[in-house]
Structures are given as C-alpha cells and as structure tokens.
C-alpha cells in the first residue's frame, strides 16, 4: 500500500493511493484521520486500511494537497556519513574531516518536517542551503533493543526524505543539529510505501536533481550501515515509537562539496526520487520574516 496524509475540502485525512486516485479510508470513521493514530494501531491498523480501501470514497490525487505522511513524530533521527561516496566528497572538500568510526546520529526536529511538494524556505540568515536525498524509514511498532534479524518486522514503510541543510549553521555546532533543524527543512513523502511493495530496501536507486540537472545518483546498496543495523543501534539506546522517522543517509553530489559549492538559491526546483516510491519536488522560496 501507499499510505498518504492529505487535505481536501477543508478537512485533513489519510488515504491509500491507487494510481491517480486516493481512497479516503478515514471518511467512514472506521479508520483514524491521522497517520500517527493509524500506525499506533499496529497490524490492526494496516488490516483496517486494506479492508476499508475497497469501499472508501475515491478522490482524484491531483485534487488533494498531499501533506507529509507523519508530521509530529516522537523522534526524527538521521544518520551522518553513511555512504562512502559522500564521505569521500566531504573529505576532498575538507581534508581535516574525520569520518565516524561508529554510527553517528543527529536529531532533526519535527518543526523541520515539510510536505512533499511544499516550498523549501530559504532563511535570510544563510547563503549555504544544501539538499540530500535519503530513504526514510517509518517505524510501525513500539520496540526496544531490536535485533538486526528482527528489525524488518517493526517497519511500517518507507518514504523519500530531503535532508535540507544550512551548512554554515551546521558548522557552528559540534552536534550539527543547528544546521539540520530549521523550519520546513525536512520534506517527506509523498507517502509511506509498505514493505511488501518495496522488497529489499537496500536495492533502490535514488537521485536528486536541481532545475532538471541531476546532482546526486546512487543506490541504497551503498549504505555503510544498512537499515537493520540502524534500527538495532538506535533501539539499543531508546524506545522507538510508531511514526518515528529515521533518515538513512545520502550519496555523493551535495552542493557544499562541489568546487566551487553550488548552493541552492531562491527559485531552484529540487526533485528527489527513489525507485518504487516516487518523487518529491519543491521550489526554494525566500522565507517570510
């Protein structure tokens, strides 16, 4: 299934995407109206969605406003330096850069989450705005200390994530969080694709283009720490909750590592694509202050 959050006719709902239509599974009241509430129901929620899709009213996908699939996760986490090609480009641009020995994590805050097609804000406080296409994992089951072998069983699905980064502010903080948590700098979506439609999440092509020019192209097979390693590592430290978002890293081609850097600017159109999921696309707009 492709599970989406959307707005239409003055209301917010969730639905299942079927080609160019979306089945409004919350319309009858049998399913919750938010993705977080549906995920909280676990397997029962997924079963209800599959049942209700048969009778739910259909809307044209073009007529609804797709929102981020989840908007207020209890945790929104991202791994740094998880593709060797990205490590190599960062090191080439910054010879003193030391790659992590262990998994290196940072927090993106929920205020950063943005719709899949909503504008990316360009803050007036920076001229170093960057993009990073990433596969996002959405957690479906509350868990702690999950083994690598059991990790696939707690995944609700996958989405596309753009880890928009304010590089000058990132450099100011040893944790890099300040460069990663600006409002609207976490485009996510366009929907959550359930594992049965993805198969192996480590065999997906991904790319990012700016104004039609491909800047990043790679495969999730390049991950140094795969999805299951990441879940096992994080769940050792903390309880993962339904709706939590894990961003899994980005390949070569970020703007800040180019010579000279090719930062995003107002008017740029950024498109992130991942095989079997689709694409998200947004225009960079000056942030209203």
C-alpha positions as CSV (number, residue, x, y, z in Angstrom):
1,X,0.0,0.0,0.0
2,X,0.9,3.6,-0.5
3,X,-0.4,5.4,2.6
4,X,-0.8,9.2,2.4
5,X,-1.9,12.1,4.5
6,X,-3.8,14.8,2.7
7,X,-6.0,17.8,2.9
8,X,-9.2,18.3,0.8
9,X,-12.4,20.2,1.2
10,X,-11.3,21.9,4.4
11,X,-10.5,18.7,6.2
12,X,-7.4,16.5,6.8
13,X,-7.5,12.8,6.3
14,X,-5.4,9.8,5.3
15,X,-5.8,7.5,2.4
16,X,-4.4,4.8,0.1
17,X,-3.1,5.9,-3.2
18,X,-4.3,3.9,-6.2
19,X,-2.9,5.1,-9.4
20,X,-4.2,8.7,-10.0
21,X,-6.8,8.4,-7.2
22,X,-6.7,8.3,-3.4
23,X,-9.1,6.2,-1.3
24,X,-10.2,8.3,1.7
25,X,-10.1,5.5,4.2
26,X,-10.9,7.8,7.2
27,X,-14.2,9.1,5.6
28,X,-16.4,6.5,7.2
29,X,-14.8,6.8,10.6
30,X,-13.7,3.2,10.6
31,X,-10.0,4.3,10.3
32,X,-8.4,7.2,12.2
33,X,-8.0,10.5,10.4
34,X,-4.2,10.8,11.1
35,X,-1.4,8.6,10.1
36,X,0.1,8.6,13.6
37,X,-3.2,7.2,15.0
38,X,-3.3,4.6,12.3
39,X,0.3,3.5,13.0
40,X,-0.5,3.3,16.7
41,X,-3.0,0.5,15.9
42,X,-0.2,-1.6,14.5
43,X,-1.2,-4.7,12.5
44,X,-4.8,-4.0,13.2
45,X,-4.5,-0.5,11.6
46,X,-2.9,-1.9,8.5
47,X,-5.6,-4.6,8.2
48,X,-8.3,-1.9,8.6
49,X,-6.7,0.2,5.9
50,X,-6.6,-2.8,3.5
51,X,-10.2,-3.6,4.2
52,X,-11.6,0.0,4.0
53,X,-9.9,0.8,0.7
54,X,-12.4,-1.3,-1.1
55,X,-15.4,0.8,-0.1
56,X,-13.8,4.2,0.7
57,X,-14.7,7.2,-1.5
58,X,-12.2,8.0,-4.2
59,X,-10.7,11.4,-4.9
60,X,-8.5,12.5,-7.8
61,X,-4.9,12.7,-6.5
62,X,-4.5,15.9,-8.4
63,X,-7.3,17.5,-6.4
64,X,-5.9,16.9,-2.9
65,X,-3.0,18.5,-1.1
66,X,-0.5,15.9,-0.1
67,X,1.0,16.5,3.3
68,X,4.0,14.9,5.0
69,X,2.8,11.3,5.8
70,X,3.7,11.9,9.5
71,X,4.0,15.4,10.9
72,X,4.8,15.1,14.7
73,X,6.9,12.0,15.2
74,X,8.2,11.5,18.8
75,X,11.6,11.1,17.2
76,X,13.1,12.3,13.9
77,X,16.6,11.0,13.6
78,X,19.2,11.0,10.8
79,X,22.5,9.2,10.3
80,X,25.6,11.1,9.1
81,X,28.2,9.9,6.7
82,X,26.5,6.6,5.8
83,X,27.6,6.4,2.1
84,X,31.3,6.1,1.3
85,X,30.9,8.3,-1.8
86,X,29.6,11.1,0.4
87,X,32.4,10.6,2.9
88,X,34.9,10.8,0.1
89,X,33.4,14.1,-1.3
90,X,33.3,15.7,2.1
91,X,36.9,14.7,2.8
92,X,38.0,16.0,-0.6
93,X,36.4,19.4,0.2
94,X,37.6,19.4,3.9
95,X,40.9,17.5,4.2
96,X,40.7,17.6,8.1
97,X,37.4,15.8,8.1
98,X,37.4,12.6,10.2
99,X,34.8,10.0,9.2
100,X,32.9,8.4,12.1
101,X,34.1,5.1,13.5
102,X,30.7,4.2,14.8
103,X,27.2,5.2,13.6
104,X,26.9,9.0,14.0
105,X,23.4,10.3,14.6
106,X,21.8,13.7,14.9
107,X,18.3,15.0,15.5
108,X,16.1,16.8,13.1
109,X,13.3,18.3,15.0
110,X,9.6,17.9,14.0
111,X,9.3,21.6,13.1
112,X,11.5,20.8,10.1
113,X,9.1,18.3,8.5
114,X,7.5,19.6,5.4
115,X,5.1,18.4,2.8
116,X,6.4,16.5,-0.3
117,X,5.6,19.4,-2.7
118,X,5.6,22.4,-0.3
119,X,8.2,25.2,-0.8
120,X,11.6,24.9,0.9
121,X,12.2,28.0,3.0
122,X,15.4,29.9,2.3
123,X,16.3,31.6,5.6
124,X,17.7,35.1,5.3
125,X,20.4,34.1,7.8
126,X,22.2,31.9,5.3
127,X,23.5,31.6,1.7
128,X,24.6,28.0,2.2
129,X,21.5,25.9,1.6
130,X,22.0,22.3,0.6
131,X,20.0,19.2,-0.3
132,X,20.4,15.5,0.5
133,X,18.2,12.8,-1.0
134,X,17.6,10.0,1.5
135,X,15.5,6.9,2.1
136,X,13.4,7.4,5.2
137,X,12.2,4.5,7.4
138,X,8.9,5.0,9.3
139,X,8.6,2.8,12.4
140,X,5.4,0.8,12.8
141,X,5.8,-1.0,16.2
142,X,6.9,0.2,19.6
143,X,10.2,-1.5,20.3
144,X,13.4,-1.5,22.3
145,X,16.6,-3.5,21.8
146,X,15.6,-4.9,18.5
147,X,18.0,-7.4,16.9
148,X,19.2,-6.9,13.4
149,X,17.3,-10.1,12.4
150,X,14.0,-8.7,13.9
151,X,14.4,-5.2,12.6
152,X,12.4,-5.6,9.4
153,X,9.3,-6.6,11.4
154,X,8.9,-3.2,13.1
155,X,9.0,-1.1,9.9
156,X,5.6,0.4,8.8
157,X,7.1,1.5,5.5
158,X,9.4,3.8,3.6
159,X,9.3,7.4,2.2
160,X,11.5,9.9,0.5
161,X,13.3,12.4,2.6
162,X,15.3,15.5,1.6
163,X,17.7,16.4,4.5
164,X,17.8,20.1,3.7
165,X,20.9,21.5,5.4
166,X,22.0,25.0,6.4
167,X,25.7,24.3,6.1
168,X,27.2,27.4,7.8
169,X,25.0,26.9,10.9
170,X,25.8,23.2,10.8
171,X,29.5,24.0,11.1
172,X,28.8,26.2,14.2
173,X,27.6,23.3,16.3
174,X,29.6,20.1,17.2
175,X,26.4,18.1,17.0
176,X,25.5,19.7,13.6
177,X,21.9,19.9,14.8
178,X,21.6,23.7,14.3
179,X,22.1,23.3,10.6
180,X,19.6,20.5,10.3
181,X,16.5,21.6,12.2
182,X,15.3,24.8,10.5
183,X,11.6,25.1,9.9
184,X,10.5,23.4,6.7
185,X,13.8,21.7,6.1
186,X,12.6,18.1,6.2
187,X,10.5,17.5,3.1
188,X,9.0,14.0,3.5
189,X,6.7,11.8,1.4
190,X,5.0,11.7,-0.9
191,X,3.5,8.7,1.0
192,X,4.6,5.7,3.1
193,X,5.1,2.6,0.9
194,X,4.6,-0.6,2.9
195,X,7.4,-3.2,2.9
196,X,5.6,-5.7,0.7
197,X,5.8,-3.2,-2.2
198,X,9.4,-2.3,-1.6
199,X,11.1,-5.7,-1.1
200,X,14.7,-5.2,-0.3
201,X,15.2,-1.6,0.8
202,X,18.9,-2.0,0.1
203,X,18.4,-2.3,-3.7
204,X,16.8,1.0,-4.6
205,X,18.1,3.7,-7.0
206,X,17.9,7.2,-5.7
207,X,18.6,10.6,-7.2
208,X,18.3,14.3,-6.7
209,X,18.1,17.0,-9.4
210,X,18.2,20.8,-9.2
211,X,16.3,22.6,-12.1
212,X,16.4,19.3,-14.0
213,X,20.2,18.8,-13.6
214,X,21.0,15.5,-11.8
215,X,23.3,16.3,-8.9
216,X,23.0,13.0,-6.9
217,X,22.6,9.5,-8.2
218,X,23.2,6.3,-6.2
219,X,21.8,3.2,-4.7
220,X,20.7,2.3,-1.2
221,X,23.0,-0.7,-1.6
222,X,25.9,1.7,-0.9
223,X,24.9,2.2,2.8
224,X,27.7,1.5,5.2
225,X,25.2,0.7,8.0
226,X,22.1,-0.8,6.5
227,X,18.5,-0.2,7.6
228,X,18.5,-3.1,10.0
229,X,21.8,-2.1,11.6
230,X,20.5,1.4,12.1
231,X,17.3,0.2,13.8
232,X,19.2,-2.2,16.1
233,X,21.7,0.5,17.0
234,X,19.1,3.2,17.8
235,X,16.8,0.8,19.7
236,X,19.6,-0.1,22.0
237,X,19.5,3.5,23.3
238,X,15.9,4.4,23.1
239,X,12.4,3.1,22.6
240,X,11.2,3.6,19.0
241,X,7.5,4.5,18.6
242,X,5.1,4.1,15.7
243,X,5.5,7.1,13.4
244,X,9.2,7.8,14.3
245,X,11.2,8.7,11.2
246,X,14.8,7.5,10.5
247,X,16.7,9.1,7.7
248,X,19.3,6.7,6.4
249,X,22.0,8.9,4.7
250,X,22.8,10.4,1.3
251,X,25.2,9.6,-1.6
252,X,27.7,11.7,-3.5
253,X,26.7,15.0,-5.1
254,X,25.8,17.5,-2.3
255,X,26.1,21.2,-3.2
256,X,28.6,22.0,-0.4
257,X,31.2,19.5,-1.7
258,X,31.3,20.9,-5.2
259,X,34.2,23.1,-6.3
260,X,33.0,25.8,-6.1
261,X,30.0,25.0,-4.0
262,X,26.7,25.2,-5.8
263,X,24.3,26.2,-3.1
264,X,20.5,26.3,-3.5
265,X,19.1,29.7,-4.3
266,X,15.6,31.1,-4.4
267,X,13.7,29.8,-7.4
268,X,15.5,26.5,-7.6
269,X,13.4,23.4,-8.1
270,X,14.7,20.4,-6.1
271,X,13.4,16.9,-7.0
272,X,14.3,13.8,-5.0
273,X,13.4,10.4,-6.4
274,X,13.6,6.8,-5.1
275,X,12.8,3.7,-7.0
276,X,9.4,2.0,-6.1
277,X,8.4,5.1,-4.1
278,X,8.1,8.0,-6.5
279,X,9.4,11.6,-6.1
280,X,9.1,14.7,-4.0
281,X,9.6,18.1,-5.5
282,X,9.8,21.6,-4.1
283,X,10.7,25.2,-5.1
284,X,13.1,27.1,-2.9
285,X,11.3,30.3,-1.7
286,X,12.5,33.2,0.5
287,X,11.3,32.7,4.0
288,X,8.9,35.3,5.1
289,X,10.2,37.0,8.3
